[in-house]
């Protein structure tokens, strides 16, 4: 674990190990892609990075699925684990390790931790338990968690099972975990998920059943102190984050574990936020540095799930639109921690507007100009306008990535792209040579600025669009050296000789999308007295609510529309509002507005709007309806 660059920080990032009963889909791909982007960014910054992913291969579901397929559980797990590994390779994922829970190195650490707890005398006990069990989740549900007699996640009937098993005395750590979360508010991010865990801890924490009898299930890691039982899959699987590092007293564990950050979807918050820290505390191991939680992808308004048959195959989309386009869409579309809705139309809109129009056209314009002007000689520093924008972008991206806010990091980079496009329009380098070169120094400065801007994009885009960034660096600029974030600078005169630039067009070809988009017509002003009167009962049918704007951005290909992410109490929604000509996105974030919450959803420019923001207008002036004193989001407007 050495690094000649003497990294500033150590960064150990894990994704969940994916259950091999399912084929890889968009939900799996999103987690792994954003983990890959984060690790690429941290490597670019010179940090010592270790990126872990893998597959979870024990338990009831695997044994049942293997039996149904006519295979042994190990053969079934081998085949499906290979599918995950193959997909990550096809998607360009740069993990440092891929762990399987059937590997001897994992089993050894699981058995060591179990034995350690058993030897303490009061951490594990034998008892009898009866409860409602979901084979899909491989866990018992308490009465307060059950919804209409069904699993709250799979919506399938539960099976009542009563049997003798071993239990981890998790209740012993309830008060410790509550204090841990309260005293370390950034232990779980975003904050809403820390609050959710604290909500769990307001109720008595039950002990955790950690075994299954071999008379019912023999596909698992045997308990070291009783061979009649195998380890419960969640107790087994969570230990992978430790077992991948080797011996618990080894150098790699000591180097990496203090810096571990877990990245998960919110559906597995309870095991990672409750079970896992209690397990670590009991085993005498430090708690993870942070738990970073993202939201759900939905399709047509419903959670994407294999059980309801609405999964999106990430690899098929990648093959259709390219790795970078797919990566860009999922990172730009989902504000980290919130839910997002997937549609292929929205992906195509992002590809055409952001990638083809903004980035692709910039690269084509700049390289065409630079190629046409011949060899760039060493010149003075570039224009400070673009240099300042680049420096500000580096700082803003760093802040966004520290918070796992990938969509904001990309928004900052696209703001820089807009600056460079405007710079070309303003300086018009082609005009500087008309009728003879009147100002050679100014001409050289413009060309150097454009070349530096391309070099900057070739570095800063690497974590997000690795293929496009590489083409800019190597095909357009001929750069082959090591990548360092510190070299993402515009205006630093370090060029020792000439630079030949090659034209690079078609970086992101447009996708032909001829499906018509119907926008609502703007009604003409009607005198108030001429409008039909409503009864009080008709008015009460409107559900007007206070909403907090969490995020705002322009809808691709539209001058008028903004895509708003708003909170109504605990609920998060997407709204489309025709206010882009009156309000900048950054001016709306954090503001509280009034919305119609019970309006039928409508799709505008490929984005589904679930509600309407209220505003008034007079002539060319538009003003949002806001509050004169603060109310919580979700409050009823009467």
C-alpha positions in Angstrom: 0.0 0.0 0.0 2.5 2.6 -1.1 2.1 5.6 -3.3 5.0 7.6 -4.8 2.8 10.7 -4.8 2.5 10.7 -1.0 -1.3 11.1 -1.0 -2.9 13.8 1.0 -5.7 11.5 2.3 -6.6 7.9 2.5 -10.0 7.0 1.1 -11.7 3.5 1.4 -15.1 3.4 -0.3 -17.4 0.4 -0.4 -20.6 -0.4 -2.2 -23.1 -3.0 -1.0 -22.1 -6.4 -2.2 -24.9 -7.3 -4.6 -27.1 -10.3 -3.9 -26.4 -12.9 -6.7 -30.1 -13.9 -6.9 -30.7 -10.8 -9.1 -29.2 -9.8 -12.4 -27.5 -6.4 -12.5 -29.8 -3.5 -13.3 -30.0 0.3 -13.1 -30.2 0.4 -9.2 -27.0 -1.6 -8.9 -25.3 0.3 -11.7 -26.1 3.7 -10.2 -24.5 2.9 -6.9 -21.4 1.4 -8.6 -21.1 4.2 -11.1 -21.2 7.0 -8.5 -18.7 5.0 -6.4 -16.5 4.8 -9.4 -16.8 8.5 -10.1 -15.9 9.3 -6.5 -12.8 7.0 -6.5 -11.6 8.4 -9.9 -11.9 11.9 -8.5 -10.0 11.0 -5.3 -7.3 9.3 -7.3 -7.1 12.4 -9.5 -6.6 14.5 -6.3 -3.6 12.3 -5.4 -5.3 10.3 -2.5 -4.6 6.7 -1.7 -7.9 5.0 -2.8 -9.3 1.6 -2.2 -12.6 0.8 -3.9 -14.5 -2.4 -2.9 -17.5 -4.1 -4.4 -18.5 -7.7 -4.7 -21.4 -10.3 -4.4 -23.4 -11.6 -1.4 -23.9 -15.4 -2.0 -25.4 -17.2 1.0 -28.9 -17.6 2.4 -32.4 -18.9 1.7 -32.9 -17.1 -1.6 -29.8 -18.5 -3.2 -30.5 -22.0 -2.1 -34.1 -21.9 -3.4 -33.1 -20.3 -6.7 -30.3 -22.8 -7.2 -32.7 -25.7 -6.6 -35.2 -24.2 -9.0 -32.4 -23.9 -11.6 -31.2 -27.5 -11.0 -27.8 -26.3 -9.8 -25.8 -26.5 -6.6 -25.8 -23.2 -4.7 -22.1 -22.7 -5.4 -22.5 -23.2 -9.1 -25.5 -20.8 -9.2 -23.5 -18.2 -7.3 -20.4 -18.7 -9.5 -22.5 -17.9 -12.6 -24.3 -14.9 -11.3 -21.3 -13.4 -9.6 -19.5 -13.6 -12.9 -22.4 -11.6 -14.5 -21.8 -8.8 -12.0 -18.1 -8.8 -12.5 -18.6 -8.8 -16.3 -21.0 -5.9 -16.2 -18.7 -3.8 -14.0 -15.9 -4.5 -16.5 -18.2 -3.5 -19.4 -19.2 -0.3 -17.6 -15.5 0.7 -17.0 -15.7 0.4 -13.2 -12.3 0.7 -11.6 -12.7 -1.2 -8.4 -9.6 -2.3 -6.5 -11.1 -5.5 -5.1 -14.2 -7.7 -5.8 -15.1 -9.9 -2.9 -17.4 -12.9 -2.8 -18.8 -14.1 0.5 -18.1 -17.7 -0.5 -14.3 -17.0 -0.5 -12.2 -18.6 2.3 -10.7 -15.2 3.2 -14.2 -13.9 4.0 -15.3 -17.0 5.9 -12.2 -16.9 8.1 -12.9 -13.3 9.3 -16.7 -14.1 9.8 -15.8 -17.0 12.0 -13.2 -15.0 13.8 -15.6 -12.2 14.7 -18.3 -14.7 15.7 -15.9 -16.6 18.0 -14.7 -13.2 19.4 -18.3 -12.4 20.4 -19.0 -15.8 21.7 -15.9 -15.8 23.9 -17.1 -12.5 25.5 -19.8 -14.5 27.2 -22.8 -12.1 27.0 -22.9 -11.0 23.4 -24.5 -14.1 21.9 -27.1 -16.4 23.5 -29.3 -19.3 22.4 -33.1 -18.9 22.4 -36.3 -19.7 20.7 -38.0 -17.2 18.4 -41.2 -17.1 16.4 -41.9 -14.4 13.9 -43.1 -13.4 10.4 -40.3 -14.1 7.9 -39.8 -12.7 4.4 -37.7 -15.1 2.2 -37.1 -12.2 -0.2 -35.5 -10.0 2.4 -34.2 -13.0 4.5 -35.3 -11.3 7.7 -38.0 -11.4 10.4 -40.4 -8.4 10.5 -41.9 -6.9 13.7 -45.6 -6.3 13.9 -45.1 -2.5 13.5 -43.2 -3.0 10.3 -45.7 -5.3 8.6 -48.1 -3.7 6.1 -51.4 -5.4 5.6 -49.9 -8.7 6.5 -47.2 -8.4 3.9 -43.5 -7.6 3.5 -43.3 -3.8 3.3 -40.7 -4.0 0.5 -41.7 -7.0 -1.6 -45.5 -6.7 -0.9 -45.6 -10.5 -0.6 -47.2 -12.6 2.2 -44.9 -13.4 5.1 -44.3 -16.9 6.5 -44.6 -17.5 10.2 -41.5 -19.4 11.4 -40.7 -20.6 14.9 -37.4 -22.2 15.7 -34.4 -22.2 18.0 -31.5 -20.0 17.0 -28.6 -17.9 18.3 -29.1 -14.2 18.9 -26.8 -11.2 19.0 -27.6 -9.0 22.0 -28.1 -5.9 19.9 -30.4 -4.2 22.3 -27.4 -3.8 24.6 -26.1 -1.1 22.2 -29.2 1.0 21.7 -28.3 3.9 23.9 -24.7 3.8 22.7 -25.8 4.0 19.0 -28.3 6.8 19.7 -25.5 8.9 21.4 -23.1 8.1 18.5 -25.6 9.4 15.9 -26.4 12.5 17.9 -22.8 13.4 18.8 -21.5 12.7 15.2 -24.2 14.3 12.9 -22.2 13.6 9.8 -21.9 9.8 10.5 -24.9 9.2 8.2 -25.5 11.5 5.2 -27.8 13.1 4.1 -29.2 14.1 7.5 -32.7 12.8 6.7 -31.4 9.3 7.0 -29.7 9.9 10.3 -33.0 11.2 11.5 -34.7 8.0 10.2 -32.3 5.9 12.2 -32.9 8.0 15.3 -36.6 7.3 14.7 -35.9 3.6 14.8 -34.0 4.0 18.0 -37.0 5.6 19.8 -38.6 2.2 19.9 -37.0 -0.7 21.8 -34.3 -2.3 19.8 -34.7 -6.1 19.5 -31.9 -8.6 19.6 -30.8 -9.9 16.2 -31.2 -13.6 15.2 -27.8 -14.5 13.7 -28.2 -18.1 12.7 -30.3 -20.6 10.7 -30.5 -24.3 11.6 -28.8 -26.6 9.1 -31.9 -28.8 9.2 -33.6 -26.0 7.3 -30.7 -24.2 5.5 -27.2 -25.5 5.1 -26.0 -22.9 2.5 -24.0 -20.6 4.7 -20.9 -20.2 7.0 -21.1 -22.6 9.9 -21.1 -21.1 13.4 -17.6 -21.8 14.9 -19.2 -22.8 18.2 -22.1 -24.9 16.9 -21.9 -26.7 13.6 -25.7 -27.3 13.7 -26.2 -23.8 12.5 -25.1 -21.5 9.7 -24.6 -17.7 10.0 -27.6 -15.5 9.1 -26.9 -13.9 5.7 -27.0 -10.2 7.0 -24.5 -10.9 9.8 -22.3 -12.7 7.2 -22.6 -10.2 4.4 -21.9 -7.0 6.4 -18.5 -8.3 7.5 -17.2 -8.2 3.9 -16.1 -4.6 4.4 -13.7 -5.9 7.0 -12.8 -9.3 5.5 -11.6 -7.7 2.2 -8.8 -6.0 4.2 -7.3 -9.2 5.4 -6.2 -9.9 9.1 -7.8 -7.6 11.7 -4.3 -6.9 13.0 -2.8 -6.4 9.5 -1.2 -3.3 8.0 -3.9 -2.9 5.3 -6.7 -3.0 7.9 -4.9 -0.4 10.1 -4.3 1.8 7.1 -7.7 1.7 5.4 -10.4 1.0 8.0 -10.2 4.4 9.9 -11.2 6.0 6.6 -13.9 3.7 5.4 -17.1 5.2 3.8 -20.0 3.1 2.8 -22.2 3.9 -0.1 -25.7 2.4 -0.1 -29.3 2.8 -1.3 -31.9 3.7 1.3 -33.6 0.3 1.1 -30.8 -1.2 3.2 -30.4 1.7 5.7 -31.5 -0.4 8.7 -28.9 -3.2 8.4 -26.1 -0.8 7.6 -27.2 1.9 10.0 -28.3 -0.3 13.0 -27.0 -3.8 12.7 -23.5 -3.1 11.4 -22.4 -0.4 13.9 -23.6 -2.5 16.8 -21.8 -5.5 15.4 -18.6 -3.5 15.1 -18.9 -2.1 18.6 -19.4 -5.5 20.1 -16.4 -6.9 18.2 -14.2 -4.1 19.5 -13.7 -2.5 16.0 -14.1 1.2 15.2 -17.3 2.3 13.6 -17.1 3.4 9.9 -16.3 7.0 9.2 -19.5 7.7 7.2 -22.6 6.0 5.7 -23.7 7.8 2.5 -27.2 7.0 1.4 -28.9 7.6 -2.0 -32.5 7.4 -3.0 -34.6 5.2 -5.3 -34.8 5.2 -9.0 -38.5 5.0 -10.0 -40.0 4.2 -13.4 -43.4 5.8 -14.2 -43.7 6.9 -10.6 -43.1 3.5 -9.0 -40.0 2.1 -7.3 -37.8 0.1 -9.7 -37.8 -3.5 -8.5 -37.1 -6.9 -10.0 -40.1 -8.2 -8.1 -42.5 -6.0 -10.1 -40.7 -6.5 -13.4 -39.8 -2.9 -14.1 -36.0 -2.9 -13.9 -34.0 -1.0 -16.5 -31.0 -2.9 -17.9 -28.0 -0.6 -17.5 -25.8 -2.4 -20.0 -28.5 -2.2 -22.7 -28.7 1.5 -22.3 -24.9 1.9 -22.3 -24.6 -0.1 -25.5 -27.3 2.1 -27.1 -26.1 5.5 -26.0 -22.5 5.0 -24.8 -20.9 4.7 -21.4 -20.4 8.4 -20.8 -23.9 9.4 -21.8 -25.4 6.9 -19.4 -23.0 7.8 -16.6 -23.7 11.5 -17.1 -27.5 11.0 -17.0 -27.7 9.0 -13.8 -25.3 11.4 -12.0 -26.8 14.6 -13.2 -30.4 13.5 -12.9 -30.5 12.2 -9.3 -29.7 14.7 -6.5 -27.8 12.5 -4.1 -30.1 11.3 -1.2 -33.3 12.0 -3.1 -35.4 9.9 -5.4 -35.4 10.3 -9.2 -37.5 9.1 -12.1 -35.9 7.4 -15.0 -37.1 7.7 -18.6 -35.3 7.1 -21.8 -36.7 10.3 -23.2 -35.0 12.3 -20.4 -31.7 10.5 -21.1 -31.9 11.4 -24.8 -32.8 15.0 -23.9 -29.7 15.3 -21.6 -27.5 13.7 -24.2 -28.6 16.1 -27.0 -28.7 19.3 -24.9 -25.8 18.9 -22.4 -23.4 16.5 -24.1 -23.9 17.1 -27.8 -24.8 20.8 -27.8 -22.9 22.2 -24.9 -19.8 20.0 -24.5 -19.5 18.4 -28.0 -20.0 21.6 -29.9 -17.5 23.4 -27.7 -14.8 20.8 -28.3 -15.5 20.8 -32.0 -15.5 24.6 -32.2 -12.3 25.0 -30.2 -10.3 22.2 -31.9 -11.4 23.4 -35.3 -10.2 26.9 -34.6 -6.9 25.8 -33.0 -6.3 23.3 -35.8 -6.9 26.0 -38.4 -4.5 28.3 -36.7 -1.6 25.9 -36.9 1.0 25.2 -34.2 0.5 27.1 -30.9 3.8 28.6 -29.7 4.6 29.4 -26.1 2.6 32.5 -25.2 1.7 34.6 -22.2 -0.9 33.5 -19.7 -4.5 33.0 -20.8 -7.3 35.4 -20.2 -8.1 35.9 -16.5 -11.9 35.6 -17.1 -11.6 32.0 -18.1 -8.8 31.3 -15.6 -10.9 32.6 -12.7 -13.8 30.5 -13.9 -11.6 27.4 -14.0 -10.3 28.0 -10.5 -13.8 28.5 -9.2 -14.9 25.3 -10.8 -12.2 23.3 -9.2 -13.2 24.6 -5.8 -16.9 24.2 -6.4 -16.4 20.6 -7.6 -14.3 19.8 -4.6 -17.1 21.0 -2.2 -19.8 19.1 -4.1 -17.8 15.9 -4.1 -17.1 16.1 -0.4 -20.8 15.9 0.0 -21.4 13.2 -2.6 -23.4 15.8 -4.6 -22.5 14.5 -8.1 -25.2 16.4 -9.8 -23.9 19.7 -8.4 -20.3 18.9 -9.4 -21.5 18.4 -13.0 -23.6 21.6 -12.9 -20.5 23.5 -11.9 -18.5 22.0 -14.8 -21.3 22.8 -17.2 -21.2 26.4 -16.0 -17.6 26.5 -17.0 -18.4 25.1 -20.4 -20.9 28.0 -20.8 -18.2 30.5 -19.9 -15.8 29.1 -22.6 -18.6 29.0 -25.2 -19.3 32.7 -24.5 -15.6 33.4 -24.6 -15.4 32.1 -28.2 -18.4 34.2 -29.2 -17.0 37.3 -27.6 -13.4 37.1 -28.7 -14.1 35.8 -32.2 -10.6 34.5 -32.9 -11.4 34.1 -36.6 -12.0 37.8 -36.9 -8.6 38.6 -35.3 -6.8 37.4 -38.5 -9.1 39.0 -41.1 -7.2 41.5 -43.1 -3.9 40.6 -41.5 -3.0 39.9 -37.9 -3.1 43.3 -36.1 -2.5 42.2 -32.5 -0.4 39.0 -32.4 -0.1 39.0 -28.6 -3.9 39.1 -28.2 -4.3 36.4 -30.8 -1.9 34.1 -29.0 -3.6 34.8 -25.7 -7.0 33.7 -27.1 -5.6 30.5 -28.6 -3.7 29.6 -25.5 -6.8 30.2 -23.4 -8.8 27.9 -25.6 -6.2 25.2 -25.5 -5.9 25.5 -21.7 -9.7 25.3 -21.4 -9.7 22.0 -23.4 -6.9 20.7 -21.3 -8.8 21.6 -18.1 -11.9 19.8 -19.3 -9.8 16.7 -20.2 -8.9 16.5 -16.6 -11.9 17.7 -14.6 -14.3 15.5 -16.6 -12.2 12.3 -16.0 -14.2 11.1 -13.0 -17.6 11.6 -14.7 -17.0 11.1 -18.5 -13.8 9.1 -18.6 -14.0 8.2 -22.3 -14.7 11.7 -23.5 -12.1 13.2 -21.2 -9.5 10.8 -22.5 -10.4 11.7 -26.2 -10.0 15.4 -25.4 -6.6 14.8 -23.8 -5.2 12.3 -26.2 -6.9 12.8 -29.6 -7.3 16.5 -29.5 -4.3 17.7 -27.5 -1.9 14.7 -27.7 -1.4 14.5 -23.9 -0.2 11.1 -22.6 1.1 12.0 -19.2 -0.1 11.1 -15.7 -3.4 12.7 -14.6 -3.4 15.1 -11.7 -6.1 17.4 -10.5 -3.5 20.0 -9.7 -2.9 20.4 -13.5 -6.5 21.4 -14.1 -5.5 25.1 -14.4 -6.2 27.7 -17.0 -3.7 30.6 -17.5 -0.5 29.1 -16.1 2.2 29.5 -18.7 4.0 26.2 -18.4 4.2 25.1 -22.1 7.8 24.5 -23.1 7.1 24.3 -26.8 4.5 24.2 -29.5 1.3 22.3 -29.2 -0.4 20.7 -32.3 -4.2 20.4 -31.8 -6.2 17.8 -33.8 -9.8 18.5 -34.7 -12.2 16.5 -32.6 -15.8 16.5 -33.8 -18.7 14.1 -33.0 -17.7 13.6 -29.4 -21.4 13.1 -28.6 -23.4 12.6 -31.8 -27.0 13.8 -31.4 -29.7 11.3 -31.1 -32.7 11.8 -33.4 -35.7 12.2 -31.2 -38.7 13.2 -33.3 -41.4 12.5 -30.7 -43.4 15.8 -30.4 -43.4 17.5 -27.1 -46.7 19.3 -26.3 -46.4 22.2 -23.9 -49.4 23.8 -22.4 -50.5 27.1 -24.0 -50.2 30.2 -21.9 -53.7 31.5 -21.3 -54.6 35.1 -22.1 -55.3 37.4 -19.2 -59.0 37.3 -18.2 -60.6 39.9 -15.9 -61.2 38.4 -12.4 -64.9 39.4 -12.6 -65.3 37.3 -15.7 -63.9 34.1 -14.2 -66.5 31.5 -13.0 -67.1 31.4 -9.3 -66.1 28.3 -7.2 -68.1 27.0 -4.3 -66.2 26.5 -1.0 -66.4 22.7 -1.5 -64.8 23.1 -4.9 -62.0 25.2 -3.4 -61.4 22.6 -0.7 -60.6 20.1 -3.4 -57.3 22.0 -4.0 -54.5 20.7 -1.8 -52.2 23.8 -1.5 -49.0 23.1 0.4 -45.8 24.8 1.5 -42.9 23.3 -0.4 -39.1 23.8 0.1 -37.0 23.9 -3.1 -34.2 21.4 -2.6 -32.7 21.7 -6.1 -33.4 23.5 -9.3 -32.0 23.2 -12.8 -32.9 24.1 -16.4 -34.8 21.5 -18.5 -32.6 20.6 -21.5 -33.8 22.1 -24.8 -36.2 24.5 -23.1 -35.7 28.3 -22.5 -38.7 28.5 -20.2 -38.8 25.4 -18.0 -37.0 24.6 -14.7 -36.9 21.2 -13.1 -37.5 21.7 -9.4 -36.9 19.1 -6.6 -39.1 20.1 -3.7 -39.9 18.7 -0.2 -43.4 18.5 1.1 -42.8 17.3 4.7 -41.1 13.9 4.4 -42.1 13.5 0.7 -39.8 14.6 -2.2 -41.3 15.5 -5.6 -40.2 16.7 -9.0 -42.1 19.8 -10.5 -41.7 21.5 -13.8 -42.2 25.2 -13.8 -42.2 27.7 -16.7 -40.2 30.3 -14.8 -36.7 29.9 -16.2 -36.8 33.4 -17.9 -37.6 35.0 -14.5 -35.7 33.0 -11.9 -32.1 31.5 -12.0 -31.9 28.0 -10.6 -29.5 29.0 -7.8 -31.9 31.8 -6.7 -34.6 29.2 -5.9 -32.6 26.6 -3.8 -33.7 26.7 -0.2 -36.7 28.9 -0.8 -40.2 28.0 0.3 -43.0 28.3 -2.2 -46.7 27.3 -2.5 -47.7 24.4 -4.7 -50.8 22.6 -5.8 -50.1 19.1 -4.4 -53.0 17.1 -5.8 -52.7 18.0 -9.5 -52.6 15.1 -12.0 -49.0 14.5 -13.1 -48.0 15.8 -16.5 -44.9 15.2 -18.6 -43.2 18.2 -20.1 -40.1 17.9 -22.3 -39.5 14.3 -21.0 -39.8 15.3 -17.3 -42.8 14.2 -15.2 -44.2 17.1 -13.1 -46.0 16.0 -9.9 -47.7 19.3 -8.9 -47.7 23.0 -9.8 -45.9 25.9 -8.3 -48.0 29.0 -7.8 -47.0 32.4 -9.2 -48.7 35.7 -10.2 -48.0 37.7 -13.4 -48.6 41.2 -14.7 -47.3 42.1 -18.2 -43.8 40.8 -18.4 -43.4 40.5 -14.6 -43.8 37.1 -12.9 -43.6 36.6 -9.1 -43.7 33.4 -7.1 -46.2 33.1 -4.3 -44.1 33.0 -1.1 -44.6 33.2 2.7 -44.2 36.3 4.9 -43.2 34.1 7.8 -41.7 30.6 8.0 -43.8 27.5 8.0 -42.5 23.9 7.7 -42.5 22.2 4.3 -45.7 20.3 3.8 -47.8 22.7 5.8 -51.4 23.2 4.5 -52.2 26.5 2.8 -55.9 27.4 3.6 
